[in-house]
């Protein structure tokens, strides 16, 4: 509505144990609304809102004051977002990121040979759905 474009294209979200905070909220929301398939490993499990309280000596303390839930009511804190398709990155492999040199210029064969099993699984999912 309002000029927004809606797409029905398949979408995947790659996550791992380093995925935290807002990224967990987004991935959980996309999953719960049936909009994306989550691939990878269970996320970090932050799920809290930190609020800063200033102290009289000029220091401050951050305290968790609220918890985030997914749209279906799943707590994120302590358990993370579980992927729809669990894929572990091999111990000797390194995930490709948009910041990697030439990552955006790799062809399919180079990606398949990269050792990034999570990215390969995501591409396979998109190719077959």
N, C-alpha and C positions, 0 to 999 in steps of 0.2 A: 504494500500500500504506500501511498505517498511518493510514488516514483521509485521505490526500492525494487531491486531486481531479485527475483527468487529463482533459485536453480535447483534442479533435481539431480545434478551430477553427484556421483558417489564421492564421499570425502573420508579420508582417514586422518587420524591424529596420532603422531608418534610420541610416546611417553617413556620415561624410565625413572629410576629412583632419584634423579636430579630434577625432575619436574615437580615444581612446588608452587604454592600460593595461588596467584591469579591463574596460572596455567592449569592448575588442578580444577579450579572452578569452571573455566571455559571447557576443558575436556570433559568433565563430568556433565556439564549442561548439554553439550553437543551429543554425548552418548545417551543421556536420559531422554532427550527429545527425539531420538531416532535419526539424528542428522549426520552422525559420523560414527565410524567404527574406530575404536581405540586399539592400537597395536603397540606392543612393546612390553615393558615391565611395570609393575605396580609403582605408582608415584610416591613421592616423599611422605605425604600425609600431614601437611601443615594444617590447613583448615581453620586457622584462628585469625582473628583481627586483633592486632596489637595496638594498645592505646598508650601514649606517653603521658606520664605524670611527672611534672616538674617538682623538685624538692627544694626546700628552703636554702640549702647550701649551694644551689646552682646546678646540681646534678639532676639526673632524671632517671626514671625507671620505666621500662616497657612491660606492661602486663597484658596478658590475653584476656579480653573482655567479652568477646563474642565468638561463636563458631559458625563456620560456613557449612551449609548442607547443599547437596545437589538438588535439582528440582523434584526428584523422587524421594527426597528426605534422607539420603545416605550421608552419614557423618564422614568427613574427610580426615579429620585429625586422628592420627595414630594408625590409620588403616590405608590411607591413600585411595587412589582410583585404580581399580583393577581393570586391566585391558580386556577387551572382548577376545582378542587373539594374543596370547602370551608368546612373546618371542624374546629370548635372552640373547644379548650381544655376546659373542664368544670372547673369552678372556683376553685373547691376543689381538682382538679387533678394535678398531676405533670407529665411532659413529661419524658419519659425514655431517657437516653442518653448513649452513649457507655461508659462513665465514671462511670455510676452507678454500684455499687457493684452487681455482678451477672447478669447484664443486658444481657451479651452475653451468659449466661447459662440458660435463661428462656425458658420454653417450651411454646407452643402456648396458652395453657389454662392460664398460668400465665400472659402472655401478654394481653390476652383478659380481665382478671380480674384486670389489672393494673390501669385502668382508663385513660390511654393515648389514647384518642379517635382518635387522628391523626395517630398514629402508627397502631391502629386497622383498620382504614379506608384504610391505605396504604396496609396492608396485605390482606384485603378483595379485594381490587382492583387487586392486583397481583394474588390472587387465582382465580379470575373470568375473567381474560383477558389473 
